[in-house]
Amino acid sequence: MPLDRLSGDYIVLVRKKRKLFAEIARSPAYFHFMLRHSASPRLPPRFARSFNALAKSATIRRAPSFIINVITEKGAEVNMFEVPQDKIDFYRENGFVQFDDVVTPEELEELREAVGDVMAADSERSTGQSPNGAYYKVLNQKVNAWRDSAAVAKFTLHSRFAEIARRLSGADGIRLFHDHALWKMPGDSKPTPWHQDMPYWPMNKPGALSIWLTLDDVDENNGCMMFVPGSHKVGKLAGINLVEPQNLFDYAKGTGIDQTKPVIVRMKAGSATFHHGLTFHYAHANGTDKPRRVLAVIYMPDGTTFSGRQHIVTAGTAFREGDLLKGRMFPVLAKR
Ligand SMILES: O=C(O)CCC(=O)C(=O)O
C-alpha cells in the first residue's frame, strides 16, 4: 500500500528490543519522512540508525480498517493506528464508540486460541465461576486472563488499545485495571442486564473505560451489546445484580435517559467497542449453539485512587482507601 494513499492522524509505535517508541504522525508524508530520515525527535540516535535500516527493508500493508502494519524482513513491527477525531468526539458525546478490525486476521486467530486455552484451564490467578451457578447463564467469565497467559497478556497489555483508551478518555496516562474473558454460553443463556460498570469498580472517580473485543461475529442472536447514547452523563447510579436485575432505568427517571433509544451494535469478529464506565449497556442472550467469545479490558486513568469497595481484583491486597491504584497488577500501558 503506497504511503501517499493513506490519510489521517496516526500513532506510530515502533517496537524494538522490547522497548516501545511512540510518535504521532499527523500525515502520511510525515510518517514517510520518519521512515526515510529517522526524523522523530523522540528516537535516540542508536535507535534512529536501526529505524533507517528498518525503513529500507519494510513492507507495508494495511489491515482492513485502521491498523497499518509495517513488517520488516527481520520481523520487527511498526504499527500505525488511526484514532480519528470524529471517533473521539463520538465517544465523548455518546459514552461508547465502535472500531472495526482492531486486530488483523492472524491476531484474531492467535487471540481465540490464547483466550480459549485460559478458559479451558484451571488456574489460581484468573478467576471464573462454576458452570452450575446462575451467573454462568449470564456470563462465563474469567478475570485477569493475562496473568495466566503470555499470549493473552500480549493483547491485554498492548499499547494499541490502551493508547486508543487514553485518547478517548483524554487522560495523560492509562493503567490496566483488569481484563476478563466474557463467554456467553449456549443453552439457557440469559441476557446481561442493563447496568453501568462504575458501581462495581473500587475507584474514587469515574473515567475508567473498557474495550470489548469480540472474537466472534455478534448480533442480537448471540449476545451483541446495546448502549444508551449519552447515559454516561447521568452519573453513577446503583449497582445492578446481574442475576436478579433491578431496572436500571427506574434509577434514571427524570433524567431523559430513560426515554433515549438504545443503539444495537452488531460487529464482525476482530472489531471492538470502547465504553465509558458510566454508560448504560446490555448484551443479548446467546440463542445459538456456540459460545460468544469476547475479551474485555478495563483501563483506568493513571492517578485513579482506591475507594475501598470490595472487588475481586483488589481482594487480599494491601491497598487502603485513597491509595493510588498502581504497581505490577496495574501497569501503565499508555502515556502522553
Ligand atoms: O459481554 C457481556 O455480555 C457484557 C459485557 C459488559 O457488561 C462489559 O464489558 O462491561
The ligand as an SDF file (V2000), in Angstrom:
LIG
                    3D

 10  9  0  0  0  0  0  0  0  0999 V2000
  -20.3390   -9.3450   27.4160 O   0  0  0  0  0  0  0  0  0  0  0  0
  -21.3560   -9.1020   28.0260 C   0  0  0  0  0  0  0  0  0  0  0  0
  -22.3430   -9.8090   27.9740 O   0  0  0  0  0  0  0  0  0  0  0  0
  -21.4390   -7.8750   28.8980 C   0  0  0  0  0  0  0  0  0  0  0  0
  -20.1800   -7.1130   28.9330 C   0  0  0  0  0  0  0  0  0  0  0  0
  -20.1630   -5.9770   29.8820 C   0  0  0  0  0  0  0  0  0  0  0  0
  -21.0900   -5.7120   30.5800 O   0  0  0  0  0  0  0  0  0  0  0  0
  -18.9460   -5.1620   29.9490 C   0  0  0  0  0  0  0  0  0  0  0  0
  -17.9610   -5.4390   29.2480 O   0  0  0  0  0  0  0  0  0  0  0  0
  -18.9400   -4.1850   30.7210 O   0  0  0  0  0  0  0  0  0  0  0  0
  1  2  2  0
  2  3  1  0
  2  4  1  0
  4  5  1  0
  5  6  1  0
  6  7  2  0
  6  8  1  0
  8  9  2  0
  8 10  1  0
M  END
$$$$
